[in-house]
């Protein structure tokens, strides 16, 4: 049964720490670009999967990882460690290298990382510019972004850990096709996506990335650090294609709302963390947005949902 909660002034500071975008935006922007470099490496060397699932990163007990990447009959893995603040590269040859996460330019990070890969006899050429950012600067030339606050990097990871746990529980309720809970470095968000099993009409003017991502009907939920129309951390949920009546559905918690500019339901993270039970509030948000989209979209819910 869904339960509604209201914000209070007693946040769980460890599981759901404060993460105001204005307090760490420069660190966020630098970290976003660092993850793009690592993500591009995974994308180039990994076998393609539907909906770009081969490019994502995953939450770990210390940070974010690529998972094993195949290379020349062996594997290697790149791991952001937000406890010891280092980037770690490990290989199935029992070799490893580390790079300190500290204030440094994107250019320096890029050059150091590529140098460590060459030491490990890994040769890779990636797209020279970041994706999904305004006025992208080539990685090798970017001296503009150079901030790294270890406390806010740790807080960001803690939010990912808490969200990852809840979304995995939510994912387990679904029997149909569903994405892993994974981190997209392009949009810098953690998400989980359910599928109806039906193909969707191609979006007018869609590029190759969008056509593949939304080739089938989906309902997605995730965490995003914020920018533009929602300039602070938030949880989001959307249906694509959006069924008639979705934007006026009854969503729980009641303090979530539909954002017309984004075409998504938004639950501000600051409200979530101040709820009496943030985990339940997030489960309610995920469940109620899914139920609205699946019911209005005529999904075969009896066949797709696990009976709890």
C-alpha positions in Angstrom: 0.0 0.0 0.0 1.3 3.5 -0.8 1.8 5.9 2.1 2.2 9.6 1.9 4.8 11.5 3.9 5.5 15.2 4.5 8.9 16.9 4.9 10.2 17.4 8.4 13.3 19.1 9.8 15.0 15.8 10.9 17.1 14.6 8.0 19.1 11.4 8.0 22.5 13.1 7.5 24.5 10.0 6.8 22.2 7.9 4.6 20.7 10.9 2.8 23.2 13.8 3.3 22.6 17.4 2.3 23.6 18.0 -1.3 22.7 21.5 -2.4 23.9 22.0 -6.0 25.0 25.6 -5.2 27.5 24.2 -2.6 29.3 21.9 -5.0 28.5 22.9 -8.6 32.1 23.4 -9.6 33.1 20.0 -8.2 30.0 18.4 -9.8 31.0 19.9 -13.2 34.5 18.6 -13.0 33.5 15.2 -11.8 30.9 15.0 -14.5 33.7 15.4 -17.1 36.0 13.0 -15.4 33.2 10.3 -15.5 32.7 11.1 -19.2 36.3 10.3 -19.9 36.0 7.0 -18.1 32.6 6.3 -19.6 33.9 6.9 -23.2 36.6 4.4 -22.6 34.0 1.8 -21.6 31.8 2.7 -24.5 34.6 2.3 -27.1 35.8 -1.1 -25.8 32.6 -2.8 -24.7 30.2 -4.8 -27.0 27.2 -2.8 -27.8 24.0 -3.5 -25.8 20.4 -2.3 -26.4 19.5 1.2 -25.1 23.2 2.1 -24.6 23.4 -0.2 -21.5 27.1 -0.9 -22.4 28.2 2.6 -21.6 27.0 3.0 -18.0 28.8 3.0 -14.7 27.6 1.2 -11.5 27.5 2.2 -7.8 29.8 0.3 -5.6 30.6 0.2 -1.8 33.3 2.8 -2.4 32.2 4.8 -5.5 31.5 4.1 -9.2 32.9 1.4 -11.5 32.9 0.6 -15.2 32.6 -3.1 -14.4 35.1 -5.4 -16.3 35.9 -4.1 -19.7 37.1 -6.7 -22.3 40.5 -6.0 -23.9 42.8 -8.3 -25.9 41.4 -11.5 -24.3 41.5 -10.2 -20.8 39.7 -7.5 -18.8 40.3 -4.3 -16.9 38.2 -2.1 -14.7 38.2 1.6 -13.8 36.9 2.5 -10.3 36.2 5.9 -8.7 36.9 5.5 -5.0 35.2 8.3 -3.1 36.4 7.1 0.3 40.2 7.2 -0.4 39.7 9.7 -3.3 41.5 7.9 -6.0 40.9 6.4 -9.4 41.9 2.8 -9.5 42.6 0.7 -12.6 42.8 -3.1 -12.1 43.4 -5.8 -14.7 42.9 -9.6 -14.9 46.7 -9.7 -15.2 46.9 -8.8 -11.5 48.2 -5.3 -12.3 46.9 -2.0 -11.0 47.5 1.7 -11.2 46.0 4.6 -9.2 45.4 8.3 -9.8 44.6 10.8 -7.0 41.3 12.5 -7.1 42.1 16.0 -6.1 41.8 19.5 -7.6 43.2 19.1 -11.1 42.1 20.1 -14.6 40.1 17.8 -16.9 43.1 18.0 -19.2 45.5 16.8 -16.5 43.1 14.0 -15.5 42.8 12.9 -19.1 46.5 12.9 -19.7 47.3 11.1 -16.5 44.6 8.4 -17.1 45.7 7.8 -20.6 49.3 7.5 -19.5 48.4 4.9 -16.9 46.4 2.9 -19.5 49.5 2.9 -21.8 51.6 1.6 -18.9 49.1 -1.3 -18.6 49.5 -1.9 -22.4 45.9 -0.7 -23.0 45.5 1.4 -26.2 42.2 3.3 -26.6 41.2 6.3 -28.6 38.0 8.0 -27.5 35.8 10.8 -28.8 37.7 14.0 -27.9 34.8 16.0 -26.5 32.2 15.5 -23.7 28.6 14.7 -24.5 25.4 16.4 -23.3 27.1 19.6 -22.0 26.9 23.2 -23.2 29.9 24.5 -25.2 32.0 21.3 -24.8 35.8 21.7 -24.5 38.0 18.8 -25.8 39.2 16.8 -22.8 42.8 17.3 -23.6 42.4 21.1 -23.7 40.1 21.7 -20.7 41.8 23.8 -18.1 38.5 25.5 -17.1 37.1 22.7 -14.9 39.5 21.8 -12.1 37.6 21.6 -8.8 37.3 18.7 -6.4 35.9 18.9 -2.9 36.3 15.4 -1.3 33.5 16.0 1.2 31.0 16.7 -1.5 32.2 13.9 -3.7 31.7 11.6 -0.8 28.2 13.1 -0.1 27.2 12.6 -3.8 28.4 8.9 -3.6 26.4 8.4 -0.4 23.2 9.7 -2.1 23.9 7.3 -5.0 24.4 4.4 -2.6 21.1 5.1 -0.8 19.2 5.6 -4.1 20.8 2.5 -5.7 19.6 0.4 -2.8 16.0 1.6 -3.1 15.8 1.4 -6.9 17.1 -2.2 -6.7 14.3 -3.1 -4.4 11.8 -1.4 -6.7 13.3 -3.2 -9.7 12.8 -6.6 -8.0 9.0 -6.0 -8.1 9.0 -6.2 -11.9 9.0 -9.4 -14.1 9.2 -7.7 -17.5 12.3 -6.3 -19.2 14.0 -3.8 -16.9 17.4 -2.1 -17.1 20.0 -2.5 -14.3 20.2 0.4 -11.9 23.0 2.2 -13.6 24.7 5.6 -13.9 24.7 7.5 -17.2 27.8 9.8 -17.3 26.3 11.9 -20.2 23.4 13.1 -18.2 25.1 12.4 -14.9 22.1 10.5 -13.3 21.4 7.2 -11.7 18.3 5.5 -13.1 16.2 2.3 -13.6 13.9 1.8 -16.5 11.0 -0.6 -17.0 9.7 -1.7 -20.4 6.2 -2.6 -21.5 7.5 -5.0 -24.1 6.0 -3.0 -27.0 8.0 -1.0 -29.6 7.4 2.8 -29.5 6.9 5.0 -32.5 10.1 6.8 -33.6 10.4 10.3 -32.3 10.4 13.0 -34.9 13.9 14.4 -35.4 15.5 12.0 -33.0 19.2 11.4 -33.3 20.8 7.9 -33.2 21.2 7.9 -29.4 17.6 8.9 -28.7 16.2 6.5 -31.3 18.0 3.6 -29.6 17.2 4.7 -26.0 13.5 5.1 -26.7 12.8 2.4 -29.3 10.4 0.8 -26.8 7.8 2.0 -24.4 9.4 2.9 -21.0 8.8 4.2 -17.6 11.9 5.5 -15.9 12.9 6.8 -12.4 16.2 8.2 -11.2 18.3 10.6 -9.3 19.8 13.7 -10.8 22.1 16.4 -9.3 20.1 19.1 -11.2 20.6 21.9 -13.7 18.5 24.2 -15.9 14.8 23.9 -15.2 15.5 22.1 -11.9 18.6 23.7 -10.5 19.0 21.4 -7.4 19.2 17.7 -6.7 16.0 15.8 -7.5 14.4 12.5 -8.1 12.6 12.3 -11.4 10.2 9.9 -13.2 8.7 9.9 -16.7 6.9 7.8 -19.2 7.9 7.7 -22.9 5.8 7.9 -24.8 3.7 9.8 -22.2 0.1 8.5 -22.1 -2.8 10.9 -22.0 -3.6 12.0 -18.4 -0.2 11.1 -17.0 0.8 14.6 -16.0 -2.3 15.0 -13.9 -2.2 11.7 -12.1 -2.2 11.4 -8.3 1.5 10.9 -7.3 2.9 10.2 -3.9 4.4 11.9 -2.0 2.0 14.8 -2.5 4.9 17.4 -2.6 6.2 15.9 -5.8 5.0 17.7 -9.0 5.0 17.5 -12.7 7.6 19.8 -14.4 6.2 21.0 -17.8 9.6 22.1 -19.1 11.1 18.6 -18.6 8.0 16.5 -19.1 8.8 14.6 -15.9 7.6 14.3 -12.3 10.1 15.8 -9.9 10.6 15.1 -6.2 13.2 17.5 -4.8 16.0 15.7 -3.0 15.9 18.1 -0.1 12.3 17.3 0.5 13.0 13.5 0.3 15.8 13.6 2.8 13.7 15.5 5.3 10.8 13.0 5.1 10.3 10.8 8.2 11.2 7.8 6.0 13.1 8.7 2.9 13.3 5.2 1.6 9.5 4.7 1.8 9.0 8.1 0.2 11.2 7.2 -2.7 9.5 3.8 -3.1 6.1 5.5 -3.1 7.3 8.0 -5.7 8.6 5.2 -7.9 5.5 3.0 -7.5 2.9 5.7 -8.0 4.5 7.1 -11.1 4.9 3.6 -12.5 1.3 2.7 -11.7 0.1 5.9 -13.4 2.1 5.4 -16.5 1.5 1.7 -16.8 -2.3 2.0 -16.2 -2.8 4.9 -18.5 -0.5 3.4 -21.1 -2.4 0.1 -21.0 0.6 -2.0 -20.1 -0.2 -5.7 -19.3 0.4 -5.3 -15.6 -0.8 -8.7 -14.6 2.0 -10.3 -16.6 4.7 -7.8 -15.8 4.4 -7.3 -12.0 5.6 -9.6 -9.2 2.9 -10.2 -6.6 4.4 -9.1 -3.3 
